[in-house]
Each structure stands twice: as structure tokens, then as C-alpha cells.
């Protein structure tokens, strides 16, 4: 389960999310939808967690922007 404050690492980036960068989960909308904080001024994108994984969907008809995928960053001891 994703919680507010969890860290996500981008595993497949695009023009908006950099592969290998870490992002913080913001507000939880539901068990499938939540916000990913992307910068200052409370900027965020809506993300989804379902059977496809954790991702931000970009519904570009011409597919110029790929979806961004993430993995939950495991806490290190």
C-alpha cells in the first residue's frame, strides 16, 4: 500500500520524470490514485497504482510522451 510521504524511484522516465530520480508521494486520493510531488510550489501529477504497476499516464494520441513508471523505494536500515 502506498502512503503519503513514501519515496518512489522513476524506473522508466519521459520529458517530465527523470529515470533514476526519486519523487515523494503527496496526498492519497483513493486506494488506486494519489499525487506525486514534483517540485516547489506544491506542484504534483496524479499517479495510479494497479496491476500495471505505479505510473503517471500521459494520454497523448500521437504518443509523443510516454507514460512514466515508478517503483516504491525500499527503506534502508
C-alpha positions as CSV (number, residue, x, y, z in Angstrom):
1,X,0.0,0.0,0.0
2,X,1.2,3.5,-0.9
3,X,1.3,6.1,1.9
4,X,1.8,9.8,1.8
5,X,5.5,10.6,2.2
6,X,6.6,7.3,0.6
7,X,9.5,7.7,-1.9
8,X,9.2,6.4,-5.5
9,X,12.1,5.9,-7.9
10,X,11.4,6.5,-11.6
11,X,12.1,3.3,-13.5
12,X,11.0,4.5,-16.9
13,X,11.0,8.3,-17.5
14,X,9.9,10.8,-20.1
15,X,10.1,14.6,-20.6
16,X,8.5,15.2,-17.2
17,X,10.0,12.5,-15.0
18,X,13.7,11.6,-15.0
19,X,14.6,7.9,-14.8
20,X,16.5,7.2,-11.6
21,X,15.2,10.3,-9.8
22,X,13.3,9.9,-6.5
23,X,9.8,11.5,-6.0
24,X,7.7,11.8,-2.9
25,X,4.1,10.7,-2.7
26,X,1.7,13.5,-1.7
27,X,-2.0,13.2,-0.9
28,X,-3.7,9.9,-1.3
29,X,-6.9,10.2,-3.3
30,X,-8.1,6.5,-3.1
31,X,-6.6,3.0,-3.0
32,X,-5.6,3.4,-6.7
33,X,-4.9,7.1,-7.1
34,X,-2.5,9.5,-5.4
35,X,-0.3,12.6,-6.0
36,X,3.4,12.6,-6.9
37,X,5.1,15.8,-5.8
38,X,7.3,17.2,-8.5
39,X,8.7,20.4,-7.2
40,X,8.3,23.6,-5.3
41,X,5.0,25.4,-5.0
42,X,3.1,22.2,-4.3
43,X,3.3,21.0,-7.9
44,X,2.1,17.5,-8.5
45,X,0.9,14.9,-11.0
46,X,-1.8,12.3,-10.4
47,X,-0.5,8.8,-10.4
48,X,-2.1,5.3,-10.4
49,X,-1.2,2.0,-8.7
50,X,-2.9,-1.0,-10.3
51,X,-2.0,-4.3,-11.9
52,X,0.2,-2.5,-14.4
53,X,2.4,-1.0,-11.6
54,X,2.8,2.5,-10.4
55,X,2.7,5.1,-13.2
56,X,1.6,8.5,-14.4
57,X,-0.4,8.1,-17.6
58,X,0.1,10.5,-20.5
59,X,-2.8,10.2,-22.9
60,X,-1.1,11.6,-25.9
61,X,-2.9,10.5,-29.1
62,X,0.3,10.8,-31.1
63,X,2.4,9.1,-28.4
64,X,5.0,11.8,-28.2
65,X,5.1,11.5,-24.4
66,X,5.5,8.0,-22.9
67,X,3.9,7.0,-19.6
68,X,6.3,7.3,-16.6
69,X,6.7,4.2,-14.3
70,X,7.9,4.0,-10.7
71,X,8.9,1.6,-8.0
72,X,8.5,2.0,-4.3
73,X,11.9,2.9,-2.9
74,X,12.7,0.4,-0.1
75,X,13.8,1.9,3.2
76,X,17.4,1.1,4.1
77,X,18.5,0.3,7.6
